[in-house]
Amino acid sequence: MDLHSEHRSPERGIFCNRTLNLMAIKAIGFDMDYTLIHYRTDEWERRAYEHIQKKLLADGWPVANLIFDPKAMVRGLILDLERGNILKCNRFGYAKRAAHGTRMLGYEETRLTYSRTVVDLAEPRFEFLNTLFSISEAAIYAQLVDLLDSGQLPTGLGYAALYQKVRRCLDEAHMEGELKAEIVGNPEKYVELDPDLPTALLDMVDAGKRLLLITNSEWEYTQPMMAYAFDRFLPPGLTWRDLFEVTILSARKPAFFSSRMPLFELVEDSALYRPTVSGLKPKGIFLGGDASHVERYLKLSGEEILYVGDHVFVDVHMSKNVLRWRTALVLHELEAELVAIDAFSHQRRQLESLMGRKEDMEVVLNRTKVMISRLQHGRPQVSNEPIEVLQTRASELKSKIRLLDTEIGPLAKANDELGNERWGPLMRAGNDKSHLARQVERYADIYMGRVSNFMALTPYAYVRSPRGSLPHDS
């Protein structure tokens, strides 16, 4: 359900899976990275990629000539760590597209490899790309698979161990702080500013919503990045801290939603934290803790709290499954895809018309083939037409269908490449919903391209999901 204002373009909509009454929401928690702050993915992920590459080079791996391709991977793909493959699956877990390393597999090779495999994300064999932060590590992993297959990497490595090596390199880059220091030092290069965002949050505060920032980032990164993205757009005298009743740093999500952890308070004007037994307090800056601290402080729970984040598992899956909070997922890359879909609307109508004609012809052809079969086997049938007439009709229909296919083919190919030439639309796998769409549908009550889309919706809206469609509805 698209809830964008008539004055806004389609990509600025909010889309609803489960009806949500914003009037009943008393508190809204926000993640920071790729939620409140949007990064220029090509730039951010390129630097993350280069940090992984640097660490691999230090270990003597032959990766100096590897180049980051920002379009090689998309959120929602699945790494098969047993085979070194990357998969685009439908909602049932069946592989619809696949690559081995950087080489895309053809239809028949994909079918033969995965015809008996249903992808289950609970298996350690599969790694789901939950967030845009996954793009860099998946891109270099695919290239390393190629190197491993060609015998250029240390012996004894398997595809799973290869991924763990990439994961460790990226984790070390984050822990050492070098990557984030670069972002803080040059935010203009990496951050996409959104002037509407502070207004959207101010509207929520004015409507009585209690806002919280709950991020895995630390204070030394959160403070300068939030100040850069927010303060310039706020009324004089206000800073980003005035928007949030409580700020929780280094939250260690997803454990934040499911475990009990100690809470520390930032000592004002210092980089020191002290343990606190009194819990959260207004305008405080805290480290750690867990969701039980939030619910006790707010005196709210469950469906009175909305959490907004970008990570399918860490943010919306966990807060929904464990706490039954209401959830909103930010899919920033959806914006460009919706623009492409809108621009393709005329061709899609052509494609649907051609497919309708083809399906009608197929119905007639199939009935004709049955009548031919009945005559050949001496069984009675309703038509008195001789078999030669039926065979001629069948031949003509086949020719017309082949001719239609020459028109359908290019349109269908272009439709399947919307959003990404290799992997297609984010939320679709062929004509079916993608595995990502299934996760979003199950765990995100609403989803959107950016948080500022709430501005058009207003904090008072009753967001209704569309009537669920079934194959027999049509």
Secondary structure, 3 states (H helix, E strand, C coil): CECCCCCCCHHHCEEECCCEEHHHCCEEEECCECCCEEECHHHHHHHHHHHHHHHHHHCCCCCCCCCCCCCCCCCCCEEECCCCEEEEEECCCCEEEEEECCEECCHHHHHHHHCCCCCCCCCCCEEECCCCCHHHHHHHHHHHHHHHHCCCCCCCCCHHHHHHHHHHHHHHHHHHCHHHHHHHHCHHHHEECCCHHHHHHHHHHHCCCEEEEECCCCHHHHHHHHHHHHHHHCCCCCCHHHHCCEEEECCCCCHHHHCCCCEEEECCCCCCEEECCCCCCCCEEEEECCHHHHHHHHCCCHHHEEEEECCHHHHHHHHHHHHCCEEEEECCCHHHHHHHHHHCHHHHHHHHHHHHHHHHHHHHHHHHHHHHHHHHCCCCCCCCCCHHHHHHHHHHHHHHHHHHHHHHHHHHHHHHCCCCCCCCCCCEECCEEEHHHHHHHHHCCEEECCHHHHHHHCCCCEECCCCCCCHHHC
